[in-house]
Amino acid sequence: MRFRLILVLFSMLLLASCNKLNITNFDQLETGMKYNKVTDIIGSPDSCNETLGTRTCIWGEPKGTFIKASFINEAAIFFSHGKLK
């Protein structure tokens, strides 16, 4: 039983440390940065949509912790975030 508790706590700690949605990573994002470089920093987006040649992607939950980015021709033109730590 004790081993399971330790295993669960270790797993939770490992998952928490893998979260790329934080203010440190957000501060690395720059206008003009290519889509692939953005995903190298914060991982794959949870959703994207394209309208009139502009791709807008969201990482995380729009009503919670999130990063939002817009791209034209694979280059970032806008970043925003919510509830990052």
N, C-alpha and C positions, 0 to 999 in steps of 0.2 A: 504494500500500500504506500509506504513512504517513497519507494522508488518511482511509483507512478506520479506522485505529487511533484517530485523533483523533475521528472521528465516533462510534465505539463508546464511547470514554471519556466524551465529552460526553453521550451518551445515558444512560450509567450514572449519571452525576452528576445529570442531570435527573430520572431516576426516583427516585433516593435522596432528592432534595429534596422530592418529591411525597408522601412517606410521611407520612400524618397520624396514624399510631399511634406517638405519642411522649408522654413524660411532661408536656411543656408543654401539649399539647392535652388530655390526661387531666385535668390540674389545672383546666382551664376548665369541666369538666362538674360540674353541681350537681344535687342532689336536687330534684325538682319541675320540672326543665327539660323542655320538650316534646320529643317524638321528633324533630320537624323541626329544632329547634335543635341537637340532638345530632348529627344527620346533616350539618348545616351545618359543624360543627366537625371531625368525624372521618370524614365520608363515609358511603356506603351500607354497611350491614352485609353480611358474607359469608354469614350465616345467621340466621334467626329462627324461633322456634316459639312457639305460643300454647297455654297451659294454664290453664283456669279464669279467663279474663279477664286473665291476665298474659302479656305478650309479653316474651320473653327473646331478646336479640340478641347475636351475637358478631362482632367485627371482628378479622380476623387468624386465626391458628392456635391452637386451644385448648392444644396442647402446646408452643407457642412463644410468640411475641409476640402478645398479644391484649388487647382491651378487651371486657368483658362488661357489659351493662346490662339491667335489667329495668324494664318500664313497666306501669303500670295507668292506663287511660283516657288514653293518650298522654303521661303524666307519668312521669318517671324516679323510681324508688324505690330503686335500688341500682346501684352501679358497682363493678367490680373490674378488675384488670389483671394481666398477667404479662409479665415480662422487657422492660418498656419502658425506653427510654433517653432 
